[in-house]
Amino acid sequence: MLKPFPLTATLFIVLLAFLSGCSNSSDTSQQSVKEVESAAQPENPAELEKKPELISLAPPHNPDPATQEKIEQYINGLAAKGFAKQNHGIWIQSGNTLLANHQGTVPLPAASITKVATSLAALSTFSPDHQFITLIGATGAIENGVLKGDLVIQGGEDPFFVWEEAIALGNTLNQLGIQQVTGNLVITGKFYMNFEFDPLKSGTLLRQGLNAQTWSAEAQTQYQTLPPGTPKPQVAIAGSVQVSPLPPSNVQPLVRHSSFPLAELVKKMNQYSNNKMAEMLANSVGGAKAVSYKAAEAAGVPQTEIILVNGSGLSELNRISPRAACAMFLALERYLQPYKMTVGDIFAIVGQDEGILNQRQIPSLAVVKSGSLNNVSALGGALPTQQQGTVWFATMNVGSNLEGFRTQQEALLQDFVNQWGAVQALPEELQPNPDRSSKTSRDEILN
């Protein structure tokens, strides 16, 4: 079970992390996105010559004898407890050298390791600085604090529009002189709030969030996490929440609300293994089939090693080979390097980042993603060591022994750290970029 922690925006991630959950945004939104990303290009590729060697996927043959023997003992130990050897897979490499391989090329149920594929597909489709745009407009004039018309929300697939976003938007509308709306709250496009796919539910939550007089206890608690002195918005909407396939022809733009940068969204998703965020991001690139295709292509593995039916991992039909899992981590590391980022910017760093790994006994400073579903336990990522450098690994276990598999995975990693030496600080290739911080305000007034 998840470890309790303070009720902040991330609580919604945890509360919905085990729930399952869409095409392109509107032309207007996409145009706005291009404007946002125009200044977010990676550095000159020629500069890569000055960087450390980019690691590639190792050939599947001739593993390190000592490490391979240890893995064979690990698998034999599972078999001795009644768990068939063919239900487990492991791939371990350091640099371009294969250390161990047990069924590394065989796709196995991957659970939330699927989110590594979703991360790779989303980042390779957009960019780490990509922001999803929500446009806010009106169909009438603003007079004496009253908008005489409808307030229109054009959703742009922002997967992390939560109470704090609604509060900030409400305060921006107050700055524009809007305290009352005589018409309706019209929702168009793909607008999500608090991880709700249903636009009517999302619109109802937004209507509540815009007016402090109607806040729920959850919204009140979220407000307490904001900086002291943050105004409480008052935008009272007289009409109802309505969903429309298209925005009204007479809508006039008021505000452009930008999401957190994609890299930050991906890290939030991975830290708390938020299934709904994963589905939203997967849908933004075309769905599960597009994710599997894009991930396999970027990772340089056969399509048969990444088979997905969703973007979250909430199905045992999602199958990924351990080799493909490692290849995706390596592909992400290569992709992020020109942006002066690492996998530490998009996955949890054990001992530094809050999230679902808090209760796991994984070696400190490992950068990992876990997966748990029914009889599936998976773990993959980067393990920094003194002697072997950064060790990239993936292990997948299938059988009715979820807690036991987790314990054995942790013991195996700790054994490697004991053998190869623990590090006291993250190596450069895993360090997150401290300069990539989010803006406090992401609302732009358009007129």
N, C-alpha and C positions, 0 to 999 in steps of 0.2 A: 504494500500500500504506500501511497505517497506521504511524505512527511509534511505535517501542517506547517504553514508559514503565513506571514501577515497577508491580509486581504488587500491586494493591490491589483493593478491591471493584469498581472501575471496569474492571479487566482483564476481568472476566467480560462486561461490556458490550461491550468491543471484540472479544473472542474470538467473540462470538455476533452481532456487528452485521450480518453478512452471511448469517445463517441465518434461515430463515422459521419462524415458528411453522409466564368463557366462558359467559353468563346471569348472573343476579343471585346475590349471596351469600345465605347462610342468613338467615332472619328474625332470628335472634339477633344475627348480625353486623351486619345493617343497623340494628337498634335501637341497637347500640353506636355505630355510625357517626354516627347522628343525635345521640347524646349528645355525641360529640366535636365535631360541627360547630355545636352550638347556640350556642356563644360565638364563632363565626367569621363573623359576618354583616358585609357591607360597610357602610361608613359611610353616613350619611344622604345619599340621592341629591340632596337640596337643596344639599349642599356642592359638587356638580359645577359649579354656576354660578360658583364661584370658581376652577375649574380652567381650563387652556388649552383652546382649542376642540377638540372631538372631530372627527377627520378622517373623512370619508365617501368612498366610492368615487366617482371622477370619472366624468363622462359619457365615452363612448368616442370622441367626435368632437372635432375642432379641437385637436389637440395643439400644443405649443409648436414653432414652425417650426424653430428651430435644433436642438433636441434630436431632433426627428423626422428631420431631415436626417442627423444623425450616426448614428441607428439604421438608416436606409436604407443608408448607406454600410457599416455593419457587416453587414447582411444581404446586400448585394451582394457584399461580400468573401467571405462564405461560399458564395454561389452561384457565384462565380468559381472556387472550389475544387471545384465539383461537388456541393455540398450544396443540394438544392432549397429554395427560399424557403418553401414550404409546410410544411417540416419544422421550422420555427423560430417561436417566439412570444415577444413581449416586451410588457410593460406597465410604464410608469414614471409615477409621479405625485408631486407635492410639494404638501402640503396637500390641498385639494380640486381642484387644477389638474392636468390631464393633460399630461404632458411628451412621451410617446411611446407609440405603439401599433402593433405589427405582429402581426396575427393574435391580438390580445389576448383575444378572446372565443372562440377555437377551443381545445377541449380537446385537449391533447397528452400523450404519455407523461410522467408526472410523477416517477417513481422516488420517492425519499424525501421529496419535497415533500408526499407523501401524509401524512407524519407531522404536518404543519401542520394538516391536517384532523382527524387523530386527536387532536391536542392541543386543538383548538377544541371538538370534540365531547365529549371527556372533561371539560374544564373547565366547559363550559356545562351539562353534565348534573349534575355534582357541584359542587364549589367548589375554589378553590385550597388550602383547608385540609382538604379531605376526606382521611381516612385509611382505608385498607383494614384490616380487623380480622381477626386470626387468634386464635381462641380455643383455649386449652389446658385440658384437663380430665383427670380420672382416674375410674376405675371401682372403686377400692378405697381402703382406708385407708393412711395413711403411718405406719409404725412403725419407729423406730430406723434411719432413713435409707432405708427400703425402702417403695416403693409396691407394695402387694399388689393388683395389678390391671393394667389397661391404661392407657397414656398416650395420650390422644386429642387429635388435632389437627383442628380445624375450620377449613379454609382459607377465606379471605375475599378471594381474588384479588389479594393483594399481589404486584406484579410485580418487587419488588426485595428479596425475602427471600433473602439470600446468607449466606456463611459467618459474617460478623460478627453477623448476626441470630441464627443458631443458637448461636453462642458466648454471646451475651448472654442468650438464653433458657435455655441450660444453666446459666448462673450464677444466674439467677433461680430455677430449679428447685432448685438446691443451697441457696439461701437458704430455700426452703420445706422443706428437710430431706430432699429426694429425691436419693439417690445411686444407687439401684438400682430397676429396674422388673421385677417378676416376670412380668408379662404381655407383651402385644404393643404395638407402636407403631401405632395405628389412625389412618389418614388418611381424612378425609371432607371433602366440599366441594371447592372449587378451591384447592388448595394447591400453590404453585409454589416451587421452591428452585433457585437458580442458573440461573434461566430455563428450567427443565424443565417442560413441560406435563404430562408423565406423572406422576400422583400417586405411583405406586410408586417411580419413580426419585427423585422429590423426597423421599419419605419415607425412602428409603435414605440419601440425602445428609444429611438431618436427623439420623437416628440416628447417623451418623458424627460430625456436627458437635457433638452434645451431649456427646460423650465424648472428651476430649483423648487418651485412650489409643489411640483408633482413627483419629486425624486422618491425612488424606493429606498429601502434601507441599504441595499447594495450600492446604489449611486451615492448615497450620503457617505458611506464608508470610503468609497473611491475618492471622493472629494477631499477627505482628510489626508490623503497621501500627496496632494498637490501642495505647491509652495504656499506658506502662510500668506494670507492676504489675497489669494486668488479670488476674483469676483465670482459670485453665484449668478449664473445667467437667468434672465427672465424673458423668454420668448413664448408667449401663450398663443397657441394655435386654436382658433375657434372651430374650424372645420374638422374633417376626418382624415385618416390616412388612406390614400388612394394609390394604387399601383397602375402604372401606365406603360405600354410597350415603347412609347416615344415621348419625349418631352413636348410640352405645349409649344405651338408655333410662335407664340408671342413672349416666350420666356426671355428675360434679360439677365445676363450674368451678374452675380454679386461677389462670390467668393470662390477661389480655387483652393481646395484642401489637399495637401500632399501627404501621402503615407510616409512612414519611416522608410529609409532606404532599404532596398531588397535584402542586402546582406544582413541588416539588423533584423528584418522580419524572419529570415531563414534561421538566424541564431535563436530567436525567441521560439520558433517552431521546434527546433531540435532540442533545446534545453528542456522543454517540457513535453516533448513528443506530442504536440498538439495535432490531433488527427484532422480536425476541421480546417485548420490553417493549411495543412498539407494538401487536402482535397481542393481547397480554393486555389492554391498555387499551381497544383497539377492542372486544374481546369483552365487556368490562365495561359498555359502553354499548349492546350489542346486535348487534355485528358490523359488517361493512363497509358494508352498505346503510344501517344506522342512522347510521354515521359520515358518509357522504356526504349523507344527508338533513339531519342536524343541522348539519353544517358549511355547507351551502348556505343553509339557513334563517338561521343566525346571521350569515353573511357578506352576505346579501341579494343573492345571484346565482342565476340559473336552475339548477335541478337538473341540467340537461344539461351544465353546465360543471364538475361534480365527479362523476366516474364511477369508482367504486372496486369492486374485487373482494377487497381485503384492507386491513388497517390500516397496513401497513408500507411498501408501495411495491414489493414484490418481484414485480411483474408489469407488463409493458408494457400490459396491459389497464387499468391504473389511469391515468386521464386527467383532467387538470385544466387549465383555461385559465390563462394568465398573469394575466388580470384576477381570476379567482377566487382565485388564490394571494395576490395583493395584498389582496384583500378579506378573506381569512381573517386575515392579519396585522393588518389594521386592526380587524377584529372582536375579535381577541384584545386589542389595545391598549385598545379601548373597554371590553371586559368586565373587564379587570384594573384599570382606573383606580379604581373605588370601593374596591378592596382595597389601594390605595396600592402597586400593582405595575405593571410594564411588561413588554413583550416581552423585555426584558433579563433578566427573572426566569425565562424559560422557554426561551430560545434562546441559543446560544453568542454571546458578545461577542468578536470577533476581537481577539487580542492580550491578552486577559484570562482567557479560559476554555480549559482543556485540552479536547482532543477531536479529531475527525477532520479539523477544519479547520486543524490545526497546520501542515500542509505546503502549504496553499494560500496564494497571494500576494494575498489579499483585503485591501483597505484596512483599516487599524487602526480599531477601534471600530465597525465595521459589525456589526449584529445580524442574523445570517443562518441559513438552513437550506439545506444543499446536498442534491443527489440524484444518484446515479450508478447506472446499471444497464444492463449490456450496451452498447447504442448510445445510451443516454439520459444527458444531463448537464443538470441543472437547478440553479438558484440563485435564492434569493429572500430578501427581508427589508427591512431599513432601513439606509440609508446616510446618516449625518449629514454635513452640509456647512455651510459658512459662509453662502453666498449663497442657496441653495435650502432651507435648513433640513433637516429629515429627508426624504429621498427614499425612497419605497417602490417597490420594483421586483421583477420576476420575469422570468427569462429561461429558456426551455426550448429545448434543441437536441437533435435526433435525427439520428444518422448514425454511421458507423464512424470517429469521430475524437474519442474521449472526452477524451484528454489535450489535444488541440488546442482543443476547445470550452472546456475549463476555462481554458486559457491566455488565450483570447480574452475570456472572461467577466471574468477578472481585469483584463485590459488595459482593457476597456471601463469598468469601475468606477473604475480608477485614473485614466483619462482624465477622467471626470466629477469626481473629487476635485480633480484638477489645475485643472480649469476653474472649479469652484464653491468651491474652498477647503477644505482639511482642517481638522478641529476638533481641539483639544487635549484635550478632555474630553467625555464623553457628555452630550448635552443632557438636560434633566430628563425629557423624555417617554420616554427610553430607559434611564434609570438603574434598575438593580435596587434593591430595597428592602433596605438593609443590616440592618434589624432583624428580618427574617424568617429566623431561624436555627433549625435543628432541635434538638430536645431530645436530650441525650446518651442518656437511657434512655427507651424507649417501651414498657416492660413494666409492667403494672399487676397487682399481686397481688390476687385477688378474694376470697380467704378465708384 
